Amino acid sequence: MKITDRLFGIEGRVALVTGGSSGIGRAIAFCFAEAGAAVIHVARQEEALKDAVKDVEKINGTAAYVICDVSDVDALGETVAKASSFFGAPDILVNAAGVNLRQPWEEISSESWDKQIAINLKVPFFLARHLVPAMQEKGWGKIINIASLQSERAFPNSVPYGASKGGVMQLTRAMAEAWSAEQSGITCNAIAPGFFKTALTSPLYNQEQVVDALARKTIIGRNGELDDLKGIAIFLASPASDYITGQTIYLDGGWTAK
Protein backbone atom coordinates (compact mmCIF):
# COMPACT_ATOMS: atom_id res chain seq x y z
CA MET A 1 0.00 0.00 0.00
CA LYS A 2 1.29 3.44 -0.91
CA ILE A 3 1.95 5.77 2.00
CA THR A 4 -0.56 8.25 0.59
CA ASP A 5 -3.26 5.58 0.59
CA ARG A 6 -2.38 4.52 4.12
CA LEU A 7 -2.36 8.06 5.49
CA PHE A 8 -5.15 9.69 3.54
CA GLY A 9 -7.39 6.79 2.60
CA ILE A 10 -10.99 6.91 3.83
CA GLU A 11 -12.38 4.24 1.54
CA GLY A 12 -14.94 2.16 3.40
CA ARG A 13 -15.59 4.83 6.02
CA VAL A 14 -19.07 6.26 6.64
CA ALA A 15 -19.53 10.03 6.89
CA LEU A 16 -22.53 11.98 8.12
CA VAL A 17 -22.56 15.60 6.94
CA THR A 18 -25.07 18.14 8.20
CA GLY A 19 -25.83 20.97 5.84
CA GLY A 20 -25.02 18.37 3.21
CA SER A 21 -27.41 19.69 0.59
CA SER A 22 -25.55 22.90 -0.23
CA GLY A 23 -22.42 24.98 0.11
CA ILE A 24 -19.53 23.81 2.27
CA GLY A 25 -21.34 20.72 3.57
CA ARG A 26 -22.24 19.50 0.11
CA ALA A 27 -18.71 20.11 -1.17
CA ILE A 28 -17.15 18.16 1.69
CA ALA A 29 -19.63 15.30 1.35
CA PHE A 30 -18.89 15.06 -2.36
CA CYS A 31 -15.12 14.94 -1.85
CA PHE A 32 -15.53 12.20 0.75
CA ALA A 33 -17.54 10.21 -1.79
CA GLU A 34 -14.80 10.83 -4.38
CA ALA A 35 -12.35 9.33 -1.88
CA GLY A 36 -14.45 6.20 -1.45
CA ALA A 37 -16.42 6.89 1.72
CA ALA A 38 -20.15 6.30 1.97
CA VAL A 39 -21.89 9.61 2.70
CA ILE A 40 -25.15 10.51 4.38
CA HIS A 41 -26.33 14.04 3.61
CA VAL A 42 -28.48 15.63 6.33
CA ALA A 43 -30.53 18.79 5.73
CA ARG A 44 -34.10 20.10 5.58
CA GLN A 45 -34.84 20.37 1.86
CA GLU A 46 -35.54 17.03 0.22
CA GLU A 47 -35.11 18.16 -3.40
CA ALA A 48 -31.68 19.63 -2.67
CA LEU A 49 -30.74 16.45 -0.82
CA LYS A 50 -31.82 14.32 -3.77
CA ASP A 51 -29.69 16.46 -6.08
CA ALA A 52 -26.67 16.07 -3.80
CA VAL A 53 -27.06 12.29 -3.78
CA LYS A 54 -27.44 12.23 -7.58
CA ASP A 55 -24.16 14.14 -7.93
CA VAL A 56 -22.43 11.43 -5.91
CA GLU A 57 -24.07 8.64 -7.87
CA LYS A 58 -22.84 10.21 -11.13
CA ILE A 59 -19.27 9.43 -10.03
CA ASN A 60 -20.33 5.94 -8.90
CA GLY A 61 -20.10 7.01 -5.28
CA THR A 62 -22.24 5.81 -2.40
CA ALA A 63 -24.67 8.21 -0.74
CA ALA A 64 -28.01 8.54 1.00
CA TYR A 65 -29.88 11.32 2.73
CA VAL A 66 -31.94 12.00 5.85
CA ILE A 67 -34.34 14.92 6.09
CA CYS A 68 -33.87 16.69 9.40
CA ASP A 69 -34.20 20.15 10.88
CA VAL A 70 -31.12 19.92 13.06
CA SER A 71 -32.36 22.74 15.28
CA ASP A 72 -34.79 20.17 16.70
CA VAL A 73 -32.31 18.61 19.11
CA ASP A 74 -34.85 16.02 20.23
CA ALA A 75 -34.91 14.62 16.66
CA LEU A 76 -31.17 14.06 16.42
CA GLY A 77 -31.24 10.57 17.91
CA GLU A 78 -33.76 9.43 15.32
CA THR A 79 -31.69 11.08 12.59
CA VAL A 80 -28.59 9.16 13.67
CA ALA A 81 -30.58 5.91 13.75
CA LYS A 82 -31.84 6.49 10.20
CA ALA A 83 -28.37 7.46 8.99
CA SER A 84 -26.86 4.34 10.54
CA SER A 85 -29.40 2.11 8.79
CA PHE A 86 -27.86 2.76 5.36
CA PHE A 87 -24.18 1.82 5.64
CA GLY A 88 -23.60 1.27 9.35
CA ALA A 89 -22.76 3.72 12.10
CA PRO A 90 -20.94 6.84 10.85
CA ASP A 91 -17.32 7.13 11.91
CA ILE A 92 -16.87 10.60 10.39
CA LEU A 93 -19.08 13.55 11.35
CA VAL A 94 -19.01 16.97 9.72
CA ASN A 95 -21.08 19.65 11.47
CA ALA A 96 -21.53 21.99 8.51
CA ALA A 97 -25.11 23.18 9.06
CA GLY A 98 -25.09 26.86 9.94
CA VAL A 99 -27.09 30.07 9.85
CA ASN A 100 -26.20 33.76 9.86
CA LEU A 101 -29.23 36.07 9.83
CA ARG A 102 -27.04 39.20 9.40
CA GLN A 103 -29.19 41.48 11.57
CA PRO A 104 -28.10 44.87 12.90
CA TRP A 105 -27.68 44.69 16.67
CA GLU A 106 -30.86 46.65 17.36
CA GLU A 107 -32.96 44.19 15.33
CA ILE A 108 -31.75 41.00 17.02
CA SER A 109 -34.57 39.26 18.86
CA SER A 110 -34.35 36.58 21.51
CA GLU A 111 -35.69 34.12 18.95
CA SER A 112 -33.16 34.97 16.24
CA TRP A 113 -30.34 34.85 18.81
CA ASP A 114 -31.43 31.43 20.05
CA LYS A 115 -31.79 30.05 16.52
CA GLN A 116 -28.23 30.96 15.54
CA ILE A 117 -26.68 29.77 18.79
CA ALA A 118 -28.63 26.50 18.62
CA ILE A 119 -27.80 25.55 15.03
CA ASN A 120 -24.21 26.78 15.02
CA LEU A 121 -23.10 25.82 18.53
CA LYS A 122 -25.57 23.59 20.38
CA VAL A 123 -26.33 21.06 17.64
CA PRO A 124 -22.69 20.04 16.92
CA PHE A 125 -22.27 18.82 20.49
CA PHE A 126 -25.56 16.98 20.85
CA LEU A 127 -25.30 15.35 17.43
CA ALA A 128 -21.73 14.23 18.08
CA ARG A 129 -22.75 12.81 21.44
CA HIS A 130 -25.16 10.44 19.67
CA LEU A 131 -22.34 9.20 17.41
CA VAL A 132 -19.48 8.93 19.88
CA PRO A 133 -20.45 5.57 21.47
CA ALA A 134 -20.22 3.77 18.09
CA MET A 135 -16.91 5.53 17.37
CA GLN A 136 -15.60 4.42 20.77
CA GLU A 137 -16.66 0.87 20.02
CA LYS A 138 -14.76 0.96 16.72
CA GLY A 139 -11.78 2.69 18.31
CA TRP A 140 -11.78 5.33 15.58
CA GLY A 141 -13.73 8.45 14.74
CA LYS A 142 -13.33 11.89 13.21
CA ILE A 143 -15.44 14.89 14.19
CA ILE A 144 -15.04 18.02 12.08
CA ASN A 145 -16.75 21.25 13.09
CA ILE A 146 -17.04 24.31 10.88
CA ALA A 147 -15.76 27.45 12.54
CA SER A 148 -15.35 30.84 10.81
CA LEU A 149 -13.23 33.93 10.45
CA GLN A 150 -15.67 35.20 13.06
CA SER A 151 -14.27 32.70 15.52
CA GLU A 152 -11.49 35.29 15.83
CA ARG A 153 -12.62 38.48 14.08
CA ALA A 154 -15.75 40.63 14.40
CA PHE A 155 -17.85 41.53 11.38
CA PRO A 156 -20.86 43.85 11.02
CA ASN A 157 -24.42 42.63 11.61
CA SER A 158 -23.29 39.29 13.00
CA VAL A 159 -23.33 39.46 16.80
CA PRO A 160 -25.04 36.08 17.46
CA TYR A 161 -23.21 34.40 14.59
CA GLY A 162 -19.85 35.66 15.80
CA ALA A 163 -20.64 34.57 19.34
CA SER A 164 -21.62 31.11 18.13
CA LYS A 165 -18.53 30.67 15.97
CA GLY A 166 -16.24 31.86 18.73
CA GLY A 167 -17.94 29.20 20.79
CA VAL A 168 -17.31 26.56 18.11
CA MET A 169 -13.56 27.03 18.53
CA GLN A 170 -13.80 26.41 22.28
CA LEU A 171 -16.38 23.65 21.79
CA THR A 172 -13.91 21.87 19.52
CA ARG A 173 -11.30 21.93 22.27
CA ALA A 174 -13.81 20.73 24.85
CA MET A 175 -15.08 17.91 22.63
CA ALA A 176 -11.49 16.83 22.06
CA GLU A 177 -10.83 16.86 25.80
CA ALA A 178 -13.92 14.77 26.41
CA TRP A 179 -13.52 12.21 23.63
CA SER A 180 -9.90 12.01 22.47
CA ALA A 181 -8.48 10.81 25.77
CA GLU A 182 -7.37 7.31 26.69
CA GLN A 183 -6.40 6.37 23.13
CA SER A 184 -10.04 6.36 22.05
CA GLY A 185 -9.08 6.88 18.41
CA ILE A 186 -11.47 9.83 18.17
CA THR A 187 -10.27 13.27 17.16
CA CYS A 188 -12.20 16.52 16.98
CA ASN A 189 -11.01 19.49 14.96
CA ALA A 190 -12.50 22.45 13.14
CA ILE A 191 -12.09 24.11 9.77
CA ALA A 192 -12.44 27.90 9.77
CA PRO A 193 -13.10 28.92 6.16
CA GLY A 194 -12.42 32.36 4.80
CA PHE A 195 -14.83 33.81 2.25
CA PHE A 196 -16.34 31.14 0.00
CA LYS A 197 -19.32 31.62 -2.28
CA THR A 198 -22.18 29.76 -0.62
CA ALA A 199 -25.83 30.40 0.16
CA LEU A 200 -24.71 31.80 3.51
CA THR A 201 -22.43 34.43 1.92
CA SER A 202 -24.44 35.10 -1.24
CA PRO A 203 -25.63 38.55 -0.03
CA LEU A 204 -21.99 39.67 -0.02
CA TYR A 205 -21.20 38.12 -3.39
CA ASN A 206 -23.87 40.27 -5.01
CA GLN A 207 -21.55 43.24 -4.37
CA GLU A 208 -18.53 42.99 -6.67
CA GLN A 209 -16.57 45.74 -4.91
CA VAL A 210 -17.05 44.01 -1.56
CA VAL A 211 -15.91 40.66 -2.97
CA ASP A 212 -12.80 42.24 -4.49
CA ALA A 213 -12.01 43.99 -1.22
CA LEU A 214 -12.31 40.71 0.67
CA ALA A 215 -9.92 39.02 -1.76
CA ARG A 216 -7.36 41.77 -1.18
CA LYS A 217 -7.44 41.06 2.56
CA THR A 218 -5.94 37.61 1.93
CA ILE A 219 -2.27 36.95 1.34
CA ILE A 220 -2.95 34.69 -1.64
CA GLY A 221 -5.07 37.39 -3.30
CA ARG A 222 -8.34 35.58 -3.94
CA ASN A 223 -11.39 34.29 -2.13
CA GLY A 224 -11.94 30.60 -1.56
CA GLU A 225 -13.28 28.08 -4.06
CA LEU A 226 -15.18 25.05 -2.84
CA ASP A 227 -12.49 22.78 -4.26
CA ASP A 228 -10.08 24.35 -1.75
CA LEU A 229 -11.96 22.49 0.98
CA LYS A 230 -11.06 19.04 -0.29
CA GLY A 231 -7.51 18.74 0.98
CA ILE A 232 -8.14 19.85 4.55
CA ALA A 233 -11.38 17.85 4.78
CA ILE A 234 -9.71 14.62 3.64
CA PHE A 235 -6.76 15.31 5.96
CA LEU A 236 -8.94 15.78 9.05
CA ALA A 237 -11.09 12.75 8.16
CA SER A 238 -8.16 10.41 7.55
CA PRO A 239 -5.46 8.65 9.61
CA ALA A 240 -3.03 11.40 8.59
CA SER A 241 -4.52 13.59 11.33
CA ASP A 242 -4.65 10.95 14.08
CA TYR A 243 -2.35 13.00 16.36
CA ILE A 244 -4.17 16.30 15.84
CA THR A 245 -7.15 17.11 18.03
CA GLY A 246 -8.79 20.18 19.53
CA GLN A 247 -7.45 22.42 16.76
CA THR A 248 -9.08 25.00 14.53
CA ILE A 249 -7.36 25.31 11.15
CA TYR A 250 -7.95 28.47 9.14
CA LEU A 251 -8.60 27.87 5.44
CA ASP A 252 -8.56 31.54 4.56
CA GLY A 253 -5.80 32.30 2.05
CA GLY A 254 -3.78 33.92 4.82
CA TRP A 255 -6.51 36.37 5.94
CA THR A 256 -5.85 35.85 9.65
CA ALA A 257 -2.07 35.85 9.15
CA LYS A 258 -2.00 39.28 7.53
C-alpha positions as CSV (number, residue, x, y, z in Angstrom):
1,M,0.0,0.0,0.0
2,K,1.3,3.4,-0.9
3,I,1.9,5.8,2.0
4,T,-0.6,8.3,0.6
5,D,-3.3,5.6,0.6
6,R,-2.4,4.5,4.1
7,L,-2.4,8.1,5.5
8,F,-5.2,9.7,3.5
9,G,-7.4,6.8,2.6
10,I,-11.0,6.9,3.8
11,E,-12.4,4.2,1.5
12,G,-14.9,2.2,3.4
13,R,-15.6,4.8,6.0
14,V,-19.1,6.3,6.6
15,A,-19.5,10.0,6.9
16,L,-22.5,12.0,8.1
17,V,-22.6,15.6,6.9
18,T,-25.1,18.1,8.2
19,G,-25.8,21.0,5.8
20,G,-25.0,18.4,3.2
21,S,-27.4,19.7,0.6
22,S,-25.5,22.9,-0.2
23,G,-22.4,25.0,0.1
24,I,-19.5,23.8,2.3
25,G,-21.3,20.7,3.6
26,R,-22.2,19.5,0.1
27,A,-18.7,20.1,-1.2
28,I,-17.1,18.2,1.7
29,A,-19.6,15.3,1.3
30,F,-18.9,15.1,-2.4
31,C,-15.1,14.9,-1.8
32,F,-15.5,12.2,0.8
33,A,-17.5,10.2,-1.8
34,E,-14.8,10.8,-4.4
35,A,-12.4,9.3,-1.9
36,G,-14.5,6.2,-1.4
37,A,-16.4,6.9,1.7
38,A,-20.2,6.3,2.0
39,V,-21.9,9.6,2.7
40,I,-25.2,10.5,4.4
41,H,-26.3,14.0,3.6
42,V,-28.5,15.6,6.3
43,A,-30.5,18.8,5.7
44,R,-34.1,20.1,5.6
45,Q,-34.8,20.4,1.9
46,E,-35.5,17.0,0.2
47,E,-35.1,18.2,-3.4
48,A,-31.7,19.6,-2.7
49,L,-30.7,16.5,-0.8
50,K,-31.8,14.3,-3.8
51,D,-29.7,16.5,-6.1
52,A,-26.7,16.1,-3.8
53,V,-27.1,12.3,-3.8
54,K,-27.4,12.2,-7.6
55,D,-24.2,14.1,-7.9
56,V,-22.4,11.4,-5.9
57,E,-24.1,8.6,-7.9
58,K,-22.8,10.2,-11.1
59,I,-19.3,9.4,-10.0
60,N,-20.3,5.9,-8.9
61,G,-20.1,7.0,-5.3
62,T,-22.2,5.8,-2.4
63,A,-24.7,8.2,-0.7
64,A,-28.0,8.5,1.0
65,Y,-29.9,11.3,2.7
66,V,-31.9,12.0,5.8
67,I,-34.3,14.9,6.1
68,C,-33.9,16.7,9.4
69,D,-34.2,20.1,10.9
70,V,-31.1,19.9,13.1
71,S,-32.4,22.7,15.3
72,D,-34.8,20.2,16.7
73,V,-32.3,18.6,19.1
74,D,-34.8,16.0,20.2
75,A,-34.9,14.6,16.7
76,L,-31.2,14.1,16.4
77,G,-31.2,10.6,17.9
78,E,-33.8,9.4,15.3
79,T,-31.7,11.1,12.6
80,V,-28.6,9.2,13.7
81,A,-30.6,5.9,13.8
82,K,-31.8,6.5,10.2
83,A,-28.4,7.5,9.0
84,S,-26.9,4.3,10.5
85,S,-29.4,2.1,8.8
86,F,-27.9,2.8,5.4
87,F,-24.2,1.8,5.6
88,G,-23.6,1.3,9.3
89,A,-22.8,3.7,12.1
90,P,-20.9,6.8,10.8
91,D,-17.3,7.1,11.9
92,I,-16.9,10.6,10.4
93,L,-19.1,13.6,11.3
94,V,-19.0,17.0,9.7
95,N,-21.1,19.6,11.5
96,A,-21.5,22.0,8.5
97,A,-25.1,23.2,9.1
98,G,-25.1,26.9,9.9
99,V,-27.1,30.1,9.8
100,N,-26.2,33.8,9.9
101,L,-29.2,36.1,9.8
102,R,-27.0,39.2,9.4
103,Q,-29.2,41.5,11.6
104,P,-28.1,44.9,12.9
105,W,-27.7,44.7,16.7
106,E,-30.9,46.7,17.4
107,E,-33.0,44.2,15.3
108,I,-31.8,41.0,17.0
109,S,-34.6,39.3,18.9
110,S,-34.4,36.6,21.5
111,E,-35.7,34.1,18.9
112,S,-33.2,35.0,16.2
113,W,-30.3,34.9,18.8
114,D,-31.4,31.4,20.0
115,K,-31.8,30.1,16.5
116,Q,-28.2,31.0,15.5
117,I,-26.7,29.8,18.8
118,A,-28.6,26.5,18.6
119,I,-27.8,25.6,15.0
120,N,-24.2,26.8,15.0
121,L,-23.1,25.8,18.5
122,K,-25.6,23.6,20.4
123,V,-26.3,21.1,17.6
124,P,-22.7,20.0,16.9
125,F,-22.3,18.8,20.5
126,F,-25.6,17.0,20.8
127,L,-25.3,15.3,17.4
128,A,-21.7,14.2,18.1
129,R,-22.7,12.8,21.4
130,H,-25.2,10.4,19.7
131,L,-22.3,9.2,17.4
132,V,-19.5,8.9,19.9
133,P,-20.4,5.6,21.5
134,A,-20.2,3.8,18.1
135,M,-16.9,5.5,17.4
136,Q,-15.6,4.4,20.8
137,E,-16.7,0.9,20.0
138,K,-14.8,1.0,16.7
139,G,-11.8,2.7,18.3
140,W,-11.8,5.3,15.6
141,G,-13.7,8.5,14.7
142,K,-13.3,11.9,13.2
143,I,-15.4,14.9,14.2
144,I,-15.0,18.0,12.1
145,N,-16.7,21.3,13.1
146,I,-17.0,24.3,10.9
147,A,-15.8,27.5,12.5
148,S,-15.3,30.8,10.8
149,L,-13.2,33.9,10.4
150,Q,-15.7,35.2,13.1
151,S,-14.3,32.7,15.5
152,E,-11.5,35.3,15.8
153,R,-12.6,38.5,14.1
154,A,-15.7,40.6,14.4
155,F,-17.8,41.5,11.4
156,P,-20.9,43.9,11.0
157,N,-24.4,42.6,11.6
158,S,-23.3,39.3,13.0
159,V,-23.3,39.5,16.8
160,P,-25.0,36.1,17.5
161,Y,-23.2,34.4,14.6
162,G,-19.8,35.7,15.8
163,A,-20.6,34.6,19.3
164,S,-21.6,31.1,18.1
165,K,-18.5,30.7,16.0
166,G,-16.2,31.9,18.7
167,G,-17.9,29.2,20.8
168,V,-17.3,26.6,18.1
169,M,-13.6,27.0,18.5
170,Q,-13.8,26.4,22.3
171,L,-16.4,23.6,21.8
172,T,-13.9,21.9,19.5
173,R,-11.3,21.9,22.3
174,A,-13.8,20.7,24.9
175,M,-15.1,17.9,22.6
176,A,-11.5,16.8,22.1
177,E,-10.8,16.9,25.8
178,A,-13.9,14.8,26.4
179,W,-13.5,12.2,23.6
180,S,-9.9,12.0,22.5
181,A,-8.5,10.8,25.8
182,E,-7.4,7.3,26.7
183,Q,-6.4,6.4,23.1
184,S,-10.0,6.4,22.0
185,G,-9.1,6.9,18.4
186,I,-11.5,9.8,18.2
187,T,-10.3,13.3,17.2
188,C,-12.2,16.5,17.0
189,N,-11.0,19.5,15.0
190,A,-12.5,22.4,13.1
191,I,-12.1,24.1,9.8
192,A,-12.4,27.9,9.8
193,P,-13.1,28.9,6.2
194,G,-12.4,32.4,4.8
195,F,-14.8,33.8,2.2
196,F,-16.3,31.1,0.0
197,K,-19.3,31.6,-2.3
198,T,-22.2,29.8,-0.6
199,A,-25.8,30.4,0.2
200,L,-24.7,31.8,3.5
201,T,-22.4,34.4,1.9
202,S,-24.4,35.1,-1.2
203,P,-25.6,38.5,0.0
204,L,-22.0,39.7,0.0
205,Y,-21.2,38.1,-3.4
206,N,-23.9,40.3,-5.0
207,Q,-21.6,43.2,-4.4
208,E,-18.5,43.0,-6.7
209,Q,-16.6,45.7,-4.9
210,V,-17.0,44.0,-1.6
211,V,-15.9,40.7,-3.0
212,D,-12.8,42.2,-4.5
213,A,-12.0,44.0,-1.2
214,L,-12.3,40.7,0.7
215,A,-9.9,39.0,-1.8
216,R,-7.4,41.8,-1.2
217,K,-7.4,41.1,2.6
218,T,-5.9,37.6,1.9
219,I,-2.3,37.0,1.3
220,I,-3.0,34.7,-1.6
221,G,-5.1,37.4,-3.3
222,R,-8.3,35.6,-3.9
223,N,-11.4,34.3,-2.1
224,G,-11.9,30.6,-1.6
225,E,-13.3,28.1,-4.1
226,L,-15.2,25.1,-2.8
227,D,-12.5,22.8,-4.3
228,D,-10.1,24.4,-1.7
229,L,-12.0,22.5,1.0
230,K,-11.1,19.0,-0.3
231,G,-7.5,18.7,1.0
232,I,-8.1,19.8,4.6
233,A,-11.4,17.8,4.8
234,I,-9.7,14.6,3.6
235,F,-6.8,15.3,6.0
236,L,-8.9,15.8,9.0
237,A,-11.1,12.8,8.2
238,S,-8.2,10.4,7.5
239,P,-5.5,8.7,9.6
240,A,-3.0,11.4,8.6
241,S,-4.5,13.6,11.3
242,D,-4.6,11.0,14.1
243,Y,-2.3,13.0,16.4
244,I,-4.2,16.3,15.8
245,T,-7.2,17.1,18.0
246,G,-8.8,20.2,19.5
247,Q,-7.4,22.4,16.8
248,T,-9.1,25.0,14.5
249,I,-7.4,25.3,11.1
250,Y,-8.0,28.5,9.1
251,L,-8.6,27.9,5.4
252,D,-8.6,31.5,4.6
253,G,-5.8,32.3,2.0
254,G,-3.8,33.9,4.8
255,W,-6.5,36.4,5.9
256,T,-5.8,35.9,9.6
257,A,-2.1,35.8,9.1
258,K,-2.0,39.3,7.5
